[in-house]
Amino acid sequence: MTKAAHILVVDDEVNIRNALVTMLAKNGYRVCGAGTGAEALQHLEEVRVDLVVTDLRMPEIGGLEFMRRLKDKRSNTEVVVMTAFGSIDTAVEAMRLGAYDYLTKPIDRERFLVVIEKALERQTLTFENKQLRDRLETRTRFDEMVGESEAMQGVYGLVEMVADSDVTVLLTGESGTGKELVARAIHHKSPRGGGPFISMNCGALPENLFESELFGYEKGAFTGAMSTKVGRFELADGGTLLLDEVGELSLKSQVDFLRVLETKEFRRLGGTRLINVDTRILAATNRNLEEAVKQGMFREDLYYRLNVVPIRLPPLRERPDDVPLLVDRYLSASSARHHRGPKEVSRDAMRLLRLYGWPGNVRQLRNLMERLVVTVRDTTIQPAHLPEEIQAIKEDARTMLITLGTSLEQIERQVIERTLKEVTNHRENAARLLGISLRTLQYKIKEYEIRD
């Protein structure tokens, strides 16, 4: 657990309820009480609880019925039941419904605290096992960030370094570069991977809705607030909150958020109770926040609070060598999703895809691959199948696009391929242009498996 366990005590007998709440609080637990099953269920809708201690004999909603409803909604919440009317049948039914243990009144203090500790230990073990399974299942999620370029290797390294901490990360990059994908990778690789990942698009919210969406509101807080709503900050308790398009926040919203970011405490709109959360913050933006700070559009103190570890996602035009990998990934995925046969991209078409500037970045490429899978009947995608703006790309036959960081082997292969193409695969002419012997050229063609 990343914080003190939160326990809910449910009993219609006020004196017993208060005594148990006091006892648990003195032993370091966060505790709250409820007098009825209905009140407890409402509380569970609003707050994440680790353990429920409940009486089995209560008016209206009895203990067993309360347990059924609880387990339907919060199956991972541990339950300890107690009653003054204990019987083996009731105990068996309670255990069948998922109770950890069964206590009879009057409650023995020492046994009660031992049972509470053991129940929480089991929940911690269950949580850790689930977290381990989730990590094993989500290892491939890191692989969803496709790319072998030096720029992407740098991103992978930063993700690995920040994942196991709670440091605030600012993800920057153009739209479509995969900022949310990186945020999810950080979350799933972190100790919080078994907790919630909540994303909030700041650019889609008007200023008057930001506070209620982020912090939630109490019933009756304003006209139309017919029930209590838990905000995104609280929903992410124990997990990660991504504030996407954080650069679109108004100055007033920036002030509200900065205060909560520093204290991790807030009140719901219309509420008086101070709520504490254990939430990691990640932020993403396609804006230049430094420039926004200079223009007075973004608070400098908030910028430095968010920009503890910056991770820049490179645009696709800066990593053309990753284009074939992305094409292969998205062609395969789209073919499977739409039940179409496999497709490949011709060398000429791939050359155009590598040269294209991709203003929409990876998102644009992914959408194009899906379009081609659905609309192209041939098994091989040719230049004629590509959009006009990609077909229109012109390249000087005697110039090449080389990305900074490209390995010497990759450059050598590209030069040989382009030279062979220029001389229509006449190897002697190619060797003369390259300034090497024909034998050396033939060796390189074989080494790099170049088809000419």
N, C-alpha and C positions, 0 to 999 in steps of 0.2 A: 504494500500500500504506500502511496506517496504522501499520505497525511494521516492524522488520527482518524480512526474508524467512526462512522456516523451511525448511531443506533436510534431506532424509533421504538418507544415503549407504548403499547396499546392495552389499556385496561379502563373499564368504566368506574372502578373504585378509585376515587381521587387520592386517598391517603396512600394506597399501595403504589399507584402510578408515580406520585411525587417522590416517594421513598426510593423507588428503583431509579428514577431519573437522577436524584441526588447522589445515590451510591455510585452509579456509573460515571457521572461527571467528576466525582472526586478521584476516580481511578483513571482520569485522563481521556475519557471518551467524549465525543460530541454527541449530545443527547437531546431529543425532543420527545414530547408526549402527545398522545391522542386518546380521547375518551370513548370513541366509538370506531367501529370498523369503517364506516363511511368517512369519518374525519381522517382516519389513517390513509385510506385510499386516495383522498384528495391531496394529502400531504405528499404521498409517493408520486403523484403526478407532477409535483412542483420541485421536489428535491430528491437527489440521488442518495439512497440509504444503503449501507452495507449489511446491516443486520436488523431484523424486527423481532422484538420480544412481545408476544401477544397472549392475552387471556383467551381461553377457549369458550368461556361462558359470558356472552355479552348480549345486550338487547339488540333488536333489529337484525343486524348482520352478525351472526355468530362467528366464533373463532375459526371453525373449519371452513365455512363459506368465505370468510375473509382470506384465508390461506389460498383457497382455490383461485380467487380473483387476483391475489397478489402474484401467485406463481404463473398465471396466464400472462401477466404484464411484465413481471420482473423475475424471470425464472432463476437468475443467478443470485438473488438476494437470499441470504441465509435466514432461517426462522427458528426461534426457540419458543415453544409453547408452554403455558402454565395454567393450572386450574386447581380450584379447591374441590373439584368434583371428579377427581381422577379415577379412571378405570382403564383396564388393559385394552378394551375395545377402542376407547377414545384415543389412547396412546398409539395404537397400531394404525388407526386412520390418519392421525396427524403425521406419523412417520411416512405413511404411504404417500401422502400429499407433498412430502419433501421437507418436513421439519428435521432440523439437525438433532434436537434432543427435546425431552419432555420433563418438566418440573412440576411438583405439586406444592400448593400453598399449605401452610406458611412457608415462604421461601427461605431456604438456608443460604445465608450470605456467602459463605466460602464456596459452597458448591455452585451457586449461581454465577459467581465471578469466574470460576474455572470453566464452566460450560460456555460462558460468553467468550472467553479467550480461545477455547478450542474451536468454537464455531467460526470465529474470525480467522483462525489459523487455516481451517479448511477452505474458507473462501479465498484467502490469499493464495493457497496452493492451487485452487481451481483457476484463479485469475492468472497465475504464473504459467500453468499448463496451457491455458487458452492463448496466452500471449505467445508462448513458444510455438503452438500450432499455427497461430496467425503469422508469425514471422516466417515459418517454413513455407506456408502457403503464399506469402506475399514476397518471397525472395525474387520471384519473376517480375514483380511490379517494378523493381529497380530496372529490370531489363526493358521495360516499356519505354524508357528513355534511350532511344536507339542512337548510336553514334560511336565511332571509333576515332574521331578527329581529336587533335590535341585540345581543342576548346572544350569538347564534351568530357574528355578525361579530367580536365580541371574541375568541371562541375561535379562529376562523380566523387572526386577526392574531397571536395568541400562538403558534400552531402554526408559522406562517411564521417567526417570530422565533427560536424555539428549535431548529428543525429542523436547521440547518447547524452546530450546536455539539454538544458532548458533555455539556452541562449536565444534571443530574439533574432530572427533572420529576415532580411529584406531582399526579396526576389525581384530583380529588374530585368526588363527585356521587352522587345516589341510584342504586340498581340500575336498569339499563335505560336510562340516559341516553347510553350510547355511549362509555364510557371506553376500552375496548379499541380501538374504531374510531379514536379520536383518537390512541392510542398507535401504531397501525399507520400512520396518516397521517404522524406525526412521523418514524417510521422510514423510510418510503418516500420522503419528501422530503429525507432527510438524505444525507450522503456515504456512509453505511452501507447505503443502500437496496438494494444488490446483495448484502448479507450476510444472515445468518439473522435472523429475528424469532422469538424463543422466549417463550412465555407460560407462567407458572407460577401456578396458583391456590393461594395460601397457605392459604386457608380450607378446602381439601379435604384437607390433609395433617396427620396427627397429628404431634406434636412429635418422636417417635422416627424418623420417616421424612424429616423436613425436610432434615437434613444430607446424607443419602445422595442425595436427589433433587436438591438444589441443587449439591452438590459431586461427586457420584459416589462410587464405591467400587472398591477393588481386588479381584481374585479372592481368595477366602478370607478377606475382611475379617470376615465373620460367617457363621453357619450359613445355607446357602442361596445364598451369593454364589459361584455356579459360574463366573462370568466377570467380567471388568472392565466396569464401566458408567461411561460419561461422563455427568457431571451437566449440569444445565441451564445453569449459569454458563459451563461450557466449551463447550457446544454453541452458545452465543451469541457465541463468540469472533469478533471482527470485525463483529459486528452489535449487536442490541439485545435486552435481557432485560426483559420486563414482569413485575413482581411484582404480580399481581392480588390484591385483598383483603389487602393488606399489614398492615392493622390487626388481622388475626386471628392474627398471629404470636405465639407464646409469648415470654415474657421471655428464656428461654434461647436460643431461635432468633434473637431480636433481637440478642443479644450476638454470636452466631456470624456473623450477616450483617453487622453493623456493622464488625467487624474486616476482613472481606473487601472490603466496600464501600470502605474507606479505602485498602487496600493493593493490591487487585486480584490478590492472591496467596492461594493456598489449597492444601491437600493433600486428595486423595481419602480417604475413610474407609478406614482400614487401610493407607494409603500413606505413604511417607516423602519422595517427591519433591515439591518446591515447584513449583506450576504457576502461570504468569503468563498472564493473559488481557487482551484488549483489548475489553471489553464495556461498552456504554452501558446504564445502569440507568434504567428508568422504573417508577414505582410507582402503583398505583391503589387507592382505598378508598372505601367508602360510609359509613365511620365518621367521627365527629368526632375526629380525632387529638389536637387540642388538649385536648379534654375527657378523652380517654384518658390523656394525659400527666399532667393534674392528678390523675386517679384512681390514678396509679401503674401503669396497665395498658400503657403504651407508653413506651419510653425517650425522654427529652427529646433526648439527643444524636443518636439515630437520626432522630427527627422532623425536626430542623433539617438533618440531612445529606440527607434525602430532599426536603425542602420548599424546595429552592433556587429553583425556579420553579413556583409553584402554578397549575394550570389547573382552574377549577371548571366542570363541565358543568351547565347550568341544567336543572331538571326541565321536562317538557313543559308543565305548567300555567302556567309563567312565560313561555311563548312560544306562545300560542294561534294567533297569525297564521301560524305554521309548520305548523299541523295540516293545512291543505289541501294544502300541498306534499308532506308526508309521506304523506298519504292517496293522492294521485295516484301517487307513486313506488311504494308498496307494492301498490296495486291493480294497477298495470301489471305489476310483477314477478311477483306471484302468479298473475295471469291467464296470463302466458307460461309460468310453471313448470308450471301444472296444465292447460295447453292449453284454457283457457276463453276465451270472448269478452270483449271489453272491457266494463267497468262504469263507471258514474259515480254520484256521490252527490248526492242532492237537496239543495236549499238548506236545508230544515228539518232533514234529517239532519246536514248539515255544521254547522249552528248548534249542535246538541246535542254533536257531536264536539268543537267548539271550546270549549264550556262545561265539558265533563267534566274532572275533576281528574287523570286518568291516573296512578294510584298506581304502575303498572308502567312508566310513561314510554314511550319510543319502542318498546321491545321489546313492550309490551302492545298498542300501536297496530298494529305490524307483524303480530302474531299475529291480531288481530281482522280486519284486512284479508284475510289469508289465509283465515280462517274464512268471511268473507262471500263471497269469490270462489267457494269450494267449495259453500256451502249456499244461496246466493240465486240463484234461476233468472232473476229479472227483470234487465233491463239497468241499471235505476236502483235504487240502494239507498235505501230509505225509512226514516223513524224506526222503523217497526214491525219492521224487520229487525235493529235494534240490540239489544244486551243490555238487560235490564230496568233495570239500574242506570244506564244512559245515558238510556233513555227517560224515567226518573223525574225527570230534572233539570227543575227549575222555574226560570223566569226572570221576574222582575218586568218587565212589558211596558214600564214607564217607566224602567228602569235598564239600564245597559250595562256590560259588562266591558271596560275599557280597560287594556292593558298598558303599564307605564312604558316609554317609548322609542318608542311607536307614533307614526308620523309624523302631522302635522296633516291631510294629505290622506286617509290611511287612516281617521282618526277622523271626518272630515267625511263620507266615503262611508258609513261604518257608521251615523252618525246619520241621514243621509238615508234609507238603506235601512230602518232600524228605524222611522222616523217614517211612511214610506209604508206599511209593514206594519201599523202601529197604526191608520191611518185607511183601511185596505183600499184603498190606492193612489188615494185621492181627492187629486189634486195641489193643489187650491186649499186644502183643509184642512191639508195637509202644509206648504204654504208659509206659512200663517198661524201654525201651531205653531212653525215654524222662525224666524219673524220676517223672512222674505225675500219678494221678489216672486215671482209665479208664473213670470215670464220667467226670473229667476235660477235658480229651482228646475229649470226645464226645461233650462237650459244645463248645470247640474251633473249632471243625469241623463244627458244626452248625453255630457258630458265623462268621467264615470266608467263609462259603458256599463252603467248600472243597469237591470235588467229589472224592470218593475213590472206 
